[in-house]
Amino acid sequence: MVGFVAGLLDATVQAATVLLLAGMGELISERAGVLNLGVEGMMLVGALGGFITTVLTGSHWLGFGVGILLGMVLALVHAFLCITLKSNQVISGVMLTLLGTGLTTFFGSGWVEESIDGFPQMTFPLVGQYLVGVPVVGEALFRSTATDYLALGLLVVVWYFLHHSNLGLEMIAVGEDPEMADTMGVSVFRLRYLAVLIGGGFAGAAGAHLSLAFSQLWVPGMTAGRGWIAVALVIFAQWRPRRMLVGAYLFGLLDALRIRSQSISLTLGPDAPLAGVINPVVEFLMTPQIMGTYPYLATIIVLAYAVIRTKSDQLAVPSALLQSYSRETD
Amino acid sequence: MNVAVHVDAREDIPAWLAYGTPVFTVLAALAVSAVALVVLGVNPIAAYATMFVDTLVTEFGLTETLTKAVPLILTGLAVYLPLKAGLFNIGAEGQLVAGALAGTWVGLNVPLPGLALVPLMFAAAAVAGGLWAGIPAYLRAKWDVNEIITSLLLTFVALEIQSYLLRGPMQGGTGNFPQSERFSEAATIPELVSGVHAGLLVAVAMVVVTYVLMTRTRLGFEITFVGSNHEAARQAGMSKFYVYLLVFVVGGAFAAMGGISEIAGAQGRYRAGFEPGYGFTAIPIALLGRNSALKVLLAGLFFAVLFVGGSSMEVAFGVPAALVEIIQALVILFLITAEFFKNYRVGIDFDRGPSGAAVEPQGGDD
C-alpha cells in the first residue's frame, strides 16, 4: 500500500507539472484579457519541436528552449489576430489548436520511431539527498526532473510578478479595464502582446516537458486534451496562481489515479451489507474512462457554482476577457 | 518623412470584397499549404489536381463527398444557429457523440421494422444531443455561465463516455475491438442512390428548415435581434432565456442527427475513436456560411471535398491526411484576417504639410 501511494504521488507530480506550466501561461494571458484556446496546439508544437531538437543535438535544455520558442511563435499569430486585427479570440484559438495538431501530425510522422533519453531524475539540490528517504512523499517530492522543480519555481515567480510587480499589476489592469489603463499611460497593445507571448512560451514548455520528461517519446496528439484541461484549470483556480497549484495537483492526481485505477480495489466484501448495490456503483465510478470525466465535470460544477453563488468581482474573471480593445482616435 | 498607417472603418463593403473574400481565403490557404507539400517533395499542382479533380469528376469521389457532407452540414448548422443569437457552441462534437450513442442504442435494442426504426433512431439522437447541448444552454440562459467553456468541456465528457460504453456495456462484434454490434438491415439508413444514404435528405431538409426559420419567421427575427443587441431585444420584450435555450438545444439536435447519420448510414456500426473532429470543423463551416443557412450547406460541401480529396491525396502521394487539418486551419486564419480588411480600410499616409502639399525632404537631417 505504501509503495502504491508513493508511486501514485510520483506520477501525480509529473502529471501536475504539465498542467501547471500550461495553466500558468493561460492564466497570464487571460489576466491581460486574452483567452487562449490554442494551448493544446501550442503544447503539441512545443512537444514535437523539443523532441526533434533533442534527438538531433542530444541536449534536453536546447530542446526545452526550442519548445518554448515554438509555442511563442504560434502565440504571436494569436496575438496578431486578436490584438492587432481584433479578431474573435475563440475562433483564433480553436484555429491554432487545429493548426498545431495538423502541423505536428504532418511533420512529426517520421519521428514516432525515434527514442531519446529524456530529462534525468535528480534529487532536489542541497537538501534532497537527505529528504528523499522520507517515507511515501520523499521520492515524489525530492527525486524528480529538473523541469518539475522549474515549474514550481516559476509559479512563485508568476505569483510575485502578477501581484507584486508594476508590470504584472499593469497587465491585470489591462485585463480589467483597458480604457482606464490606457488613460493611465499603460500601453494596452504592448502588454497584451507580452502576456500572450509569455502564455505561448509556457504552453510550449509544457509540451516540451511532456515529450522530454513525462513520456520521453513523440506520438501525434500526445497532449490528449491536457491543453483544454489547462484552460479549465484556470477557471477552477479562479484566475489566482496559488489556487492553481492546488488545482494542478488535484487534476494531476486524477490523471495519475485514472491510469492506475485498475490496480485499486475499493469494493466491499461480498458479505458486507448492501454490497450488491454499492459494489457495482463503485466499480462503475472507478472505470478509467468514467474517472476521465471528473476533471471536466468538476470544472463545470465549480464554474457554475462560482458564477451562481458569488459576485463577479469575487469570481475574478478578468472583466475585459474576450474583448478586443480599440483606442479611440480623433 | 513620416509614414503613418491609418485604419478606418468602411462605411459600406464593396460587392467584390463581400463575395471575393471566401474564394480568396480558400485560395490563399491552398497556396500556403503548398509549401508543406513542397517540403515533402510532392508537386503541389499534381496533388491539388488529384484532390479536387478526382473528387469532383469520378463517381466514387462524388458519392464519398456527398456522404461526408452530411455530418459536416449538420454540425455546421449546430454552430451557425447559436452564432446567430450571439452564442458560441464549440461543443458540437460532444452533442454529435451523445446523439450518435443514443441513436445507436435504439438501433441495436429496439425491435422495429426499418420504416419505423430509422426515424426513431434519429429522434432518440436528436433528444440526446438536444439535452447534452441543453446543459450549457441552461447555465448560460439562466446564470450567464460562459457557454464556450462548458460546451467544450462537455465534449470531452462525451468522448470518455463513448469510450466507456464501447469497451463495456455497448461492446459487440467479434474480437476485442471497442465497437458496437453491427446494425441490422432495419437499423441501417437506406441508400438514396448507390453509395449515398438518405441522411443527405435530412441534412438538406434541416438547412431548409433553418433557412425558413431565420428568414421567414418572427422567431428567426428574434434570434437575430437578440444576437445583435440583446439589451435592445430585452426592452422590446423578447426573452433572451427562451432564445438562448432554443438555439442551443436545436443546434445540439442538428449535430446529433449528423452523428447518427454517419454511424447508421456510412459506418454500419459504432467504432470507438469515432472522433472525427466534425464538431471542430463545424466552426469554420459556420463562419464561412454565417450569412445564410444555404451558405452553410455550400461550406459543408466544400469541406467534404477537402476531406475526401485529402484521403485520395494520401493514397496517391503518401501525404499525411493531416494536411487537410492544416488547410482548414489556414482557411480560418485567412478568413478572420480578411474580415479585418473587409471591415476596415487601411491606408498609408505620407506626411503632408499644413497646406496639404506633400512635404519635400527637408535638408539632410532625415
Boltz contact constraints between the chains, C-beta under 6 A:
constraints:
  - contact:
      token1: [A, 85]
      token2: [B, 340]
      max_distance: 6.0
  - contact:
      token1: [A, 87]
      token2: [B, 336]
      max_distance: 6.0
  - contact:
      token1: [A, 90]
      token2: [B, 88]
      max_distance: 6.0
  - contact:
      token1: [A, 90]
      token2: [B, 148]
      max_distance: 6.0
  - contact:
      token1: [A, 91]
      token2: [B, 336]
      max_distance: 6.0
  - contact:
      token1: [A, 94]
      token2: [B, 283]
      max_distance: 6.0
  - contact:
      token1: [A, 95]
      token2: [B, 329]
      max_distance: 6.0
  - contact:
      token1: [A, 95]
      token2: [B, 332]
      max_distance: 6.0
  - contact:
      token1: [A, 95]
      token2: [B, 333]
      max_distance: 6.0
  - contact:
      token1: [A, 98]
      token2: [B, 325]
      max_distance: 6.0
  - contact:
      token1: [A, 98]
      token2: [B, 329]
      max_distance: 6.0
  - contact:
      token1: [A, 99]
      token2: [B, 329]
      max_distance: 6.0
  - contact:
      token1: [A, 102]
      token2: [B, 322]
      max_distance: 6.0
  - contact:
      token1: [A, 102]
      token2: [B, 325]
      max_distance: 6.0
  - contact:
      token1: [A, 102]
      token2: [B, 326]
      max_distance: 6.0
  - contact:
      token1: [A, 102]
      token2: [B, 329]
      max_distance: 6.0
  - contact:
      token1: [A, 105]
      token2: [B, 322]
      max_distance: 6.0
  - contact:
      token1: [A, 106]
      token2: [B, 320]
      max_distance: 6.0
  - contact:
      token1: [A, 106]
      token2: [B, 322]
      max_distance: 6.0
  - contact:
      token1: [A, 106]
      token2: [B, 323]
      max_distance: 6.0
  - contact:
      token1: [A, 109]
      token2: [B, 320]
      max_distance: 6.0
  - contact:
      token1: [A, 225]
      token2: [B, 156]
      max_distance: 6.0
  - contact:
      token1: [A, 232]
      token2: [B, 153]
      max_distance: 6.0
  - contact:
      token1: [A, 287]
      token2: [B, 164]
      max_distance: 6.0
  - contact:
      token1: [A, 289]
      token2: [B, 160]
      max_distance: 6.0
  - contact:
      token1: [A, 289]
      token2: [B, 163]
      max_distance: 6.0
  - contact:
      token1: [A, 289]
      token2: [B, 164]
      max_distance: 6.0
  - contact:
      token1: [A, 290]
      token2: [B, 164]
      max_distance: 6.0
  - contact:
      token1: [A, 292]
      token2: [B, 160]
      max_distance: 6.0
  - contact:
      token1: [A, 293]
      token2: [B, 157]
      max_distance: 6.0
  - contact:
      token1: [A, 293]
      token2: [B, 160]
      max_distance: 6.0
  - contact:
      token1: [A, 296]
      token2: [B, 153]
      max_distance: 6.0
  - contact:
      token1: [A, 296]
      token2: [B, 156]
      max_distance: 6.0
  - contact:
      token1: [A, 296]
      token2: [B, 157]
      max_distance: 6.0
  - contact:
      token1: [A, 299]
      token2: [B, 153]
      max_distance: 6.0
  - contact:
      token1: [A, 300]
      token2: [B, 150]
      max_distance: 6.0
  - contact:
      token1: [A, 300]
      token2: [B, 153]
      max_distance: 6.0
  - contact:
      token1: [A, 304]
      token2: [B, 139]
      max_distance: 6.0
  - contact:
      token1: [A, 304]
      token2: [B, 145]
      max_distance: 6.0
  - contact:
      token1: [A, 307]
      token2: [B, 143]
      max_distance: 6.0
  - contact:
      token1: [A, 307]
      token2: [B, 145]
      max_distance: 6.0
  - contact:
      token1: [A, 308]
      token2: [B, 143]
      max_distance: 6.0
